[in-house]
Amino acid sequence: ILYEIFPYELFGVAEYFDRGFKMARIAVFSKSAHVLKIPWDVVSRIAERYPQLTIALGIVMAQRIRLLADALAVQGSLPILGRIARVLLPYAMPERGLVPASAALSTITQSQIAAAGGTVKEVAARAIAELESRNALQREHGHIRYLDREVLLELIQDVS
């Protein structure tokens, strides 16, 4: 997973600038999704009329490049336990202790967690079991239901 796109966000921004091939495949993790695709020539005409659109798209692209660079740096420097903890961190609530995780986590499979952590399902499963033994998470019926944000952050910092 290169990055997540949430409702009302954009994708395909790099293709706007260079008219190249799409950089990634889009996968939907929710039960349904509505996507509005706007042809390049339409966006180009709007940008001619409103130049600030091109600036805004450039900002979005720069932010995505930073996210991608950060993800690549993490893949090369963090051990697997830290990488899986880092994948789970956005789903951890700010409350202290082991609390219910974001509902969005329930739609993500172990294979997807593994891919986001740059590994395979079996290795991710071992890391998840290790995180559970360290009280960073709790599973119910094999699904991660509870996360402890502080423990995840400590693990990420300890292994970096």
N, CA and C of each residue as an Amber inpcrd file, in Angstrom:
protein
   480
   0.8620000  -1.1670000   0.0000000   0.0000000   0.0000000   0.0000000
   0.9070000   1.2280000   0.0000000   0.8340000   2.0100000  -1.0640000
   1.6580000   3.2170000  -1.1420000   1.1050000   4.3030000  -0.2410000
  -0.1890000   4.5210000  -0.3030000  -0.8440000   5.4760000   0.5780000
  -2.3360000   5.2370000   0.5200000  -3.0190000   5.7370000   1.5400000
  -4.4650000   5.5860000   1.6100000  -5.1380000   6.8520000   1.1060000
  -6.2480000   6.6560000   0.4430000  -7.0480000   7.7860000  -0.0240000
  -8.3840000   7.7060000   0.7020000  -8.7230000   8.7650000   1.3640000
  -9.9650000   8.8080000   2.1100000 -11.0230000   9.5530000   1.3080000
 -12.2710000   9.5220000   1.7530000 -13.3340000  10.2030000   0.9930000
 -12.9740000  11.6440000   0.6430000 -13.3000000  12.0120000  -0.5650000
 -13.1100000  13.3590000  -1.1160000 -11.6460000  13.6970000  -1.3940000
 -10.7760000  12.7020000  -1.4080000  -9.3770000  12.9490000  -1.7490000
  -9.1350000  12.6080000  -3.2140000  -7.9530000  12.9790000  -3.6810000
  -7.5900000  12.8190000  -5.0890000  -6.5980000  11.6910000  -5.2910000
  -6.6210000  11.1030000  -6.4820000  -5.5410000  10.2220000  -6.9090000
  -5.3150000  10.4730000  -8.3940000  -4.1740000  10.0110000  -8.8970000
  -3.8410000  10.2590000 -10.2950000  -3.2460000  11.6280000 -10.5380000
  -2.7240000  12.2510000  -9.4970000  -2.2090000  13.6140000  -9.6160000
  -0.9460000  13.6560000 -10.4730000  -0.0330000  12.6950000 -10.2810000
   1.2050000  12.6880000 -11.0780000   0.8820000  12.5690000 -12.5630000
  -0.1180000  11.7810000 -12.8890000  -0.5030000  11.5950000 -14.2840000
  -1.0090000  12.8980000 -14.9040000  -1.5600000  13.7710000 -14.0800000
  -2.0040000  15.0730000 -14.5870000  -0.8040000  15.8580000 -15.1110000
   0.3110000  15.8020000 -14.3780000   1.4690000  16.6080000 -14.7560000
   2.2390000  16.0400000 -15.9440000   2.3850000  14.7170000 -16.0180000
   3.2170000  14.1690000 -17.0980000   2.4610000  13.3130000 -18.1110000
   1.1760000  13.1350000 -17.8930000   0.3330000  12.3180000 -18.7740000
   0.8680000  10.8980000 -18.9230000   1.6150000  10.4520000 -17.9310000
   2.1890000   9.1070000 -17.9490000   1.2010000   8.0690000 -17.4600000
   1.7000000   6.8520000 -17.3630000   0.8750000   5.7550000 -16.8710000
   0.5820000   5.9540000 -15.3880000  -0.5160000   5.3470000 -14.9260000
  -0.8240000   5.4570000 -13.5030000   0.2660000   4.7640000 -12.6960000
   0.5650000   5.3430000 -11.5500000   1.6790000   4.8720000 -10.7320000
   1.3150000   3.6740000  -9.8670000   0.0540000   3.4240000  -9.6480000
  -0.3300000   2.3420000  -8.7530000  -1.7160000   1.8380000  -9.1120000
  -2.0240000   0.6890000  -8.5730000  -3.3490000   0.1200000  -8.7150000
  -4.1800000   0.6050000  -7.5330000  -5.4360000   0.8630000  -7.7850000
  -6.3160000   1.3300000  -6.7170000  -7.0850000   0.1280000  -6.1730000
  -7.0830000  -0.0320000  -4.8540000  -7.8210000  -1.1040000  -4.1990000
  -8.7550000  -0.4690000  -3.1800000  -9.9980000  -0.9030000  -3.1660000
 -10.9960000  -0.3800000  -2.2360000 -11.1410000  -1.3720000  -1.0920000
 -10.9970000  -0.8870000   0.1480000 -11.1140000  -1.7450000   1.3150000
 -12.4620000  -1.6030000   2.0160000 -13.3520000  -0.8010000   1.4760000
 -14.6760000  -0.6580000   2.0750000 -15.6620000  -1.4900000   1.2620000
 -16.8790000  -1.5910000   1.7540000 -17.8780000  -2.3900000   1.0410000
 -18.2940000  -1.7500000  -0.2700000 -18.2260000  -0.4380000  -0.3450000
 -18.5780000   0.2410000  -1.5920000 -17.7600000   1.5160000  -1.7130000
 -17.6380000   1.9740000  -2.9370000 -16.9090000   3.2210000  -3.1860000
 -17.4680000   3.8540000  -4.4490000 -17.5040000   5.1540000  -4.4570000
 -17.8980000   5.9080000  -5.6450000 -16.6900000   6.7240000  -6.0680000
 -16.3220000   6.5880000  -7.3220000 -15.1460000   7.2760000  -7.8440000
 -15.5870000   8.1590000  -8.9960000 -15.1270000   9.3860000  -8.9740000
 -15.4020000  10.3180000 -10.0630000 -14.1060000  10.5190000 -10.8260000
 -14.0750000  10.0660000 -12.0780000 -12.8890000  10.2420000 -12.9180000
 -13.1370000  11.4240000 -13.8440000 -12.2080000  12.3570000 -13.8280000
 -12.3250000  13.5500000 -14.6690000 -11.2510000  13.4590000 -15.7480000
 -11.6230000  13.5320000 -17.0180000 -10.6420000  13.4350000 -18.1030000
  -9.5810000  14.5280000 -18.0050000  -8.3650000  14.1840000 -18.4560000
  -7.2320000  15.0970000 -18.3820000  -7.5450000  16.4230000 -19.0490000
  -8.1630000  16.4050000 -20.2140000  -8.4100000  17.6610000 -20.9290000
  -9.3760000  18.5690000 -20.1690000 -10.3070000  17.9860000 -19.4340000
 -11.2380000  18.7880000 -18.6320000 -10.4790000  19.4530000 -17.4780000
  -9.6560000  18.6720000 -16.7820000  -8.8640000  19.2250000 -15.6760000
  -7.9230000  20.3050000 -16.2060000  -7.3310000  20.0600000 -17.3630000
  -6.4090000  21.0230000 -17.9630000  -7.1060000  22.3490000 -18.2810000
  -8.3200000  22.2680000 -18.8190000  -9.0710000  23.4990000 -19.1210000
  -9.4220000  24.2570000 -17.8400000  -9.8010000  23.5250000 -16.8100000
 -10.1170000  24.1720000 -15.5290000  -8.8610000  24.8380000 -14.9660000
  -7.7180000  24.1520000 -15.0680000  -6.4590000  24.7000000 -14.5440000
  -6.0270000  25.9460000 -15.3130000  -6.3240000  25.9970000 -16.6040000
  -6.0090000  27.2090000 -17.3720000  -6.8030000  28.3950000 -16.8400000
  -8.0330000  28.1160000 -16.4800000  -8.9150000  29.1730000 -15.9870000
  -8.6140000  29.5440000 -14.5320000  -8.2150000  28.5350000 -13.7560000
  -7.9230000  28.7260000 -12.3280000  -6.5340000  28.1540000 -12.0290000
  -5.4710000  28.9330000 -12.2460000  -4.0980000  28.4330000 -12.0580000
  -3.8190000  27.8850000 -10.6550000  -4.5570000  28.3450000  -9.6630000
  -4.3280000  27.8470000  -8.3090000  -4.6230000  26.3450000  -8.2090000
  -5.3960000  25.7920000  -9.1460000  -5.6450000  24.3490000  -9.1540000
  -4.3350000  23.5930000  -9.3790000  -3.5220000  24.0560000 -10.3110000
  -2.2410000  23.3950000 -10.5780000  -1.3400000  23.4620000  -9.3510000
  -1.3350000  24.5910000  -8.6680000  -0.5360000  24.7160000  -7.4450000
  -1.0400000  23.7300000  -6.3940000  -2.3440000  23.6450000  -6.2220000
  -2.9240000  22.7260000  -5.2360000  -2.5860000  21.2730000  -5.5800000
  -2.6650000  20.9210000  -6.8550000  -2.3240000  19.5560000  -7.2650000
  -0.8390000  19.2790000  -7.0300000  -0.0020000  20.2760000  -7.2500000
   1.4270000  20.1260000  -6.9730000   1.6910000  19.8820000  -5.4990000
   0.9480000  20.5600000  -4.6430000   1.0880000  20.3640000  -3.1970000
   0.6760000  18.9470000  -2.8160000  -0.4420000  18.4740000  -3.3730000
  -0.8940000  17.1040000  -3.0990000   0.1840000  16.1130000  -3.5290000
   0.7520000  16.3220000  -4.7290000   1.7740000  15.4110000  -5.2270000
   3.0170000  15.4440000  -4.3320000   3.4320000  16.6150000  -3.8860000
   4.5990000  16.7180000  -3.0020000   4.3530000  15.9710000  -1.6910000
   3.1540000  16.0940000  -1.1360000   2.8230000  15.3930000   0.1070000
   2.8670000  13.8790000  -0.0940000   2.3580000  13.4150000  -1.2310000
   2.3750000  11.9770000  -1.5190000   3.8080000  11.4750000  -1.7050000
   4.6520000  12.2740000  -2.3440000   6.0560000  11.8810000  -2.5190000
   6.7280000  11.7620000  -1.1540000   6.4230000  12.6920000  -0.2530000
   6.9930000  12.6160000   1.0960000   6.5250000  11.3480000   1.8140000
   5.2340000  11.0180000   1.6920000   4.7160000   9.7930000   2.3080000
   5.4110000   8.5650000   1.7400000   5.5850000   8.5380000   0.4340000
   6.2390000   7.4100000  -0.2160000   7.7000000   7.3010000   0.2170000
   8.4070000   8.4220000   0.2640000   9.8070000   8.4180000   0.6960000
   9.9220000   7.9320000   2.1410000   8.9920000   8.3640000   2.9900000
   8.9840000   7.9320000   4.3820000   8.7450000   6.4280000   4.4670000
   7.7850000   5.9300000   3.6750000   7.4870000   4.4950000   3.6750000
   8.6980000   3.6860000   3.2200000   9.3970000   4.1610000   2.2050000
  10.5850000   3.4530000   1.7250000  11.6980000   3.4670000   2.7690000
  11.8560000   4.5790000   3.4520000  12.8710000   4.6660000   4.5060000
  12.5560000   3.6940000   5.6330000  11.2890000   3.6060000   5.9900000
  10.8620000   2.6880000   7.0470000  11.1290000   1.2490000   6.6280000
  10.8060000   0.9100000   5.3770000  11.0070000  -0.4590000   4.8910000
  12.4670000  -0.8680000   5.0090000  13.3520000   0.0790000   4.7660000
  14.7660000  -0.2510000   4.7860000  15.4130000  -0.1970000   6.1510000
  14.7720000   0.4390000   7.1190000  15.4500000   0.6450000   8.3950000
  14.7740000  -0.0090000   9.5980000  13.4770000  -0.1780000   9.5770000
  12.7880000  -0.7320000  10.7500000  12.6930000  -2.2550000  10.6720000
  12.9100000  -2.9440000  11.7840000  12.6390000  -4.3800000  11.8200000
  11.1380000  -4.6280000  11.6300000  10.7900000  -5.8580000  11.3610000
   9.4020000  -6.1980000  11.0170000   8.4270000  -5.8160000  12.1290000
   8.8000000  -6.0040000  13.3790000   7.8930000  -5.6610000  14.4830000
   7.5430000  -4.1750000  14.4430000   8.5190000  -3.3420000  14.2020000
   8.2830000  -1.9020000  14.0990000   7.4630000  -1.5360000  12.8800000
   7.6900000  -2.2430000  11.7660000   6.9390000  -1.9410000  10.5410000
   5.4630000  -2.2880000  10.7070000   5.1770000  -3.4300000  11.3160000
   3.7700000  -3.8120000  11.5220000   3.1300000  -2.8780000  12.5470000
   3.8530000  -2.5220000  13.5930000   3.3260000  -1.5580000  14.5750000
   3.0130000  -0.2360000  13.8870000   3.8760000   0.1730000  12.9740000
   3.6740000   1.4360000  12.2550000   2.4560000   1.3640000  11.3300000
   2.2030000   0.2000000  10.7420000   1.0130000   0.0210000   9.8990000
  -0.2470000   0.1430000  10.7510000  -0.2080000  -0.4050000  11.9510000
  -1.3920000  -0.4090000  12.8230000  -1.6240000   0.9280000  13.5270000
  -0.5820000   1.7090000  13.7010000  -0.6740000   2.9530000  14.4730000
  -1.7980000   3.8970000  14.0300000  -2.0290000   4.1160000  12.7370000
  -3.1100000   5.0310000  12.3510000  -4.5100000   4.5720000  12.7910000
  -4.6370000   3.2960000  13.1340000  -5.9350000   2.7640000  13.5510000
  -6.1000000   2.7740000  15.0680000  -5.0580000   3.1990000  15.7870000
  -5.1000000   3.2560000  17.2480000  -5.7100000   4.5840000  17.6900000
  -6.6180000   4.5010000  18.6180000  -7.2940000   5.6910000  19.1330000
  -6.3760000   6.4200000  20.1190000  -6.6000000   7.7100000  20.3280000
  -5.7160000   8.4790000  21.2150000  -5.8920000   8.1630000  22.7030000
  -6.9610000   7.4770000  23.0790000  -7.1740000   7.1710000  24.4950000
  -6.0560000   6.2700000  25.0060000  -5.8120000   6.3420000  26.3040000
  -4.7540000   5.5370000  26.9230000  -5.2150000   4.0960000  27.0910000
  -4.2610000   3.1900000  26.9670000  -4.5260000   1.7820000  27.2100000
  -5.0380000   1.0530000  25.9810000  -5.3800000  -0.1880000  26.2030000
  -5.8880000  -1.0570000  25.1420000  -7.3600000  -0.7310000  24.9180000
  -7.6500000  -0.0240000  23.8430000  -9.0180000   0.4300000  23.5600000
  -9.4260000  -0.0250000  22.1600000 -10.7350000  -0.0420000  21.8750000
 -11.1720000  -0.4660000  20.5420000 -10.4690000   0.3290000  19.4360000
 -10.0280000  -0.4020000  18.4270000  -9.3520000   0.2120000  17.2770000
 -10.3800000   0.8760000  16.3750000  -9.9030000   1.7040000  15.4890000
 -10.7670000   2.3320000  14.4850000 -11.5150000   1.2440000  13.7180000
 -12.7710000   1.5050000  13.4120000 -13.5870000   0.5330000  12.6780000
 -12.9840000   0.2040000  11.3200000 -12.2180000   1.1220000  10.7540000
 -11.6030000   0.8910000   9.4410000 -10.6550000  -0.3040000   9.4640000
 -10.0640000  -0.6030000  10.6240000  -9.1300000  -1.7260000  10.7170000
  -9.8280000  -3.0570000  10.4570000 -11.1070000  -3.1480000  10.7720000
 -11.8260000  -4.4150000  10.5960000 -11.9710000  -4.8110000   9.1300000
 -11.7590000  -3.8810000   8.2190000 -11.8790000  -4.1980000   6.7890000
 -10.5510000  -4.6220000   6.1710000  -9.4820000  -4.5830000   6.9440000
  -8.1510000  -4.8750000   6.4160000  -7.7290000  -6.2830000   6.8190000
  -7.2570000  -7.0540000   5.8520000  -6.8330000  -8.4280000   6.1030000
  -5.3740000  -8.4710000   6.5560000  -4.9780000  -9.6290000   7.0800000
  -3.5780000  -9.8080000   7.4670000  -2.6660000  -9.6870000   6.2520000
  -3.1210000 -10.1450000   5.1100000  -2.3190000 -10.0170000   3.8850000
  -2.0910000  -8.5510000   3.5380000  -3.1120000  -7.7250000   3.7270000
  -2.9790000  -6.2930000   3.4430000  -2.0700000  -5.6140000   4.4660000
  -2.1710000  -6.0230000   5.7190000  -1.2680000  -5.5000000   6.7490000
   0.1660000  -5.8880000   6.3950000   0.3480000  -7.1360000   5.9810000
   1.6790000  -7.6070000   5.5850000   2.2220000  -6.7920000   4.4190000
   1.3990000  -6.5930000   3.4000000   1.8420000  -5.8310000   2.2250000
   2.2270000  -4.4110000   2.6140000   1.4230000  -3.7980000   3.4750000
   1.7230000  -2.4320000   3.9190000   3.0110000  -2.3870000   4.7340000
   3.3330000  -3.4930000   5.4030000   4.5610000  -3.5710000   6.1830000
   5.7430000  -4.0930000   5.3890000   5.5120000  -4.3870000   4.1190000
   6.6000000  -4.8490000   3.2600000   7.0530000  -6.2640000   3.5510000
   6.1020000  -7.1310000   3.8710000   6.4520000  -8.5160000   4.1740000
   5.3500000  -9.4450000   3.6760000   5.4060000 -10.6950000   4.0780000
   4.3980000 -11.6790000   3.6870000   3.4940000 -11.9750000   4.8750000
   2.3590000 -12.5860000   4.5950000   1.3350000 -12.8200000   5.6130000
   1.8750000 -13.6060000   6.8160000   2.6590000 -14.6470000   6.5770000
   3.1480000 -15.4950000   7.6650000   4.0480000 -14.7110000   8.6220000
   4.9080000 -13.8740000   8.0680000   5.8040000 -13.0630000   8.9010000
   4.9940000 -12.0140000   9.6660000   4.0290000 -11.4040000   8.9940000
   3.1650000 -10.4200000   9.6590000   2.3730000 -11.0810000  10.7790000
   1.9010000 -12.3080000  10.5570000   1.1340000 -13.0200000  11.5850000
   1.9860000 -13.2380000  12.8330000   3.2580000 -13.5940000  12.6430000
   4.1580000 -13.7630000  13.8000000   4.3770000 -12.4290000  14.5140000
   4.5230000 -11.3610000  13.7470000   4.7100000 -10.0360000  14.3520000
   3.4590000  -9.6130000  15.1160000   2.2940000  -9.8930000  14.5590000
   1.0300000  -9.5620000  15.2370000   0.9250000 -10.3430000  16.5460000
   1.2990000 -11.6290000  16.5210000   1.2760000 -12.4320000  17.7490000
   2.2450000 -11.8560000  18.7840000   3.4170000 -11.4250000  18.3350000
   4.3950000 -10.8080000  19.2410000   3.8520000  -9.4960000  19.8150000
   3.2100000  -8.6880000  18.9590000   2.6060000  -7.4350000  19.4350000
   1.5160000  -7.7210000  20.4620000   0.7710000  -8.8030000  20.2550000
  -0.2710000  -9.1690000  21.2170000   0.3610000  -9.5920000  22.5470000
   1.4600000 -10.3410000  22.4870000   2.1170000 -10.7660000  23.7330000
   2.7050000  -9.5770000  24.4970000   2.9770000  -8.4830000  23.7890000
   3.4990000  -7.2650000  24.4270000   2.3820000  -6.2810000  24.7860000
   1.1370000  -6.7270000  24.6770000  -0.0490000  -5.9300000  25.0110000
  -0.2140000  -4.6850000  24.1530000   0.2820000  -4.7340000  22.9260000
   0.0810000  -3.6270000  21.9890000  -1.2490000  -3.7730000  21.2730000
  -1.7600000  -5.0020000  21.2380000  -3.0360000  -5.2510000  20.5810000
  -3.7080000  -6.4540000  21.2090000  -4.9800000  -6.5940000  20.8900000
  -5.7460000  -7.7590000  21.3290000  -6.6320000  -8.1800000  20.1800000
  -6.6750000  -9.4900000  19.9450000  -7.5140000 -10.0210000  18.8680000
  -8.7400000 -10.7110000  19.4380000  -9.7970000 -10.7160000  18.6400000
 -11.0020000 -11.4950000  18.9250000 -11.3270000 -12.2720000  17.6650000
 -11.4120000 -13.5820000  17.7940000 -11.7090000 -14.4500000  16.6500000
 -10.7400000 -14.1970000  15.4940000  -9.4810000 -13.9500000  15.8330000
  -8.4480000 -13.7600000  14.8220000  -8.3410000 -12.3620000  14.2440000
  -9.2480000 -11.4730000  14.6060000  -9.2250000 -10.1020000  14.0790000
  -8.7290000  -9.1360000  15.1530000  -7.9080000  -8.1940000  14.7470000
  -7.4050000  -7.1850000  15.6850000  -8.5550000  -6.2430000  16.0230000
  -8.9180000  -6.2020000  17.2970000 -10.0460000  -5.3680000  17.7290000
  -9.6210000  -4.2240000  18.6480000  -8.5070000  -4.4040000  19.3540000
  -8.0630000  -3.4080000  20.3280000  -6.5950000  -3.0700000  20.0720000
  -6.2580000  -1.8070000  20.2210000  -4.8820000  -1.3460000  20.0660000
  -4.5230000  -0.4080000  21.2110000  -3.2590000  -0.4460000  21.5910000
  -2.7420000   0.4870000  22.5920000  -1.7460000   1.4000000  21.8840000
  -2.1450000   2.6220000  21.6500000  -1.3300000   3.5820000  20.9030000
   0.0390000   3.8030000  21.5470000   0.0620000   3.9580000  22.8650000
   1.3230000   4.2200000  23.5610000   2.3040000   3.0640000  23.4050000
   1.8170000   1.8410000  23.5270000   2.6970000   0.6740000  23.3920000
   3.2200000   0.5820000  21.9600000   2.3540000   0.8190000  20.9780000
   2.7990000   0.8000000  19.5800000   3.8860000   1.8470000  19.3460000
   3.6680000   3.0590000  19.8470000   4.6630000   4.1280000  19.6820000
   5.9900000   3.7710000  20.3550000   5.9130000   3.2020000  21.5540000
   7.1340000   2.7930000  22.2580000   7.8930000   1.7380000  21.4670000
   7.1650000   0.7640000  20.9210000   7.8120000  -0.2860000  20.1320000
   8.4830000   0.2870000  18.8920000   7.8060000   1.2020000  18.2250000
   8.3760000   1.8210000  17.0220000   9.6500000   2.5770000  17.3860000
   9.6100000   3.3250000  18.4870000  10.7860000   4.0970000  18.9080000
  11.9150000   3.1860000  19.3780000  11.5690000   2.1050000  20.0720000
  12.5920000   1.1920000  20.5960000  13.3580000   0.4830000  19.4860000
  12.6770000   0.1350000  18.4080000  13.3400000  -0.6240000  17.3400000
  13.9580000   0.2700000  16.2780000  13.6970000   1.5960000  16.3360000
  14.2830000   2.4710000  15.3130000  15.7030000   2.8450000  15.6450000
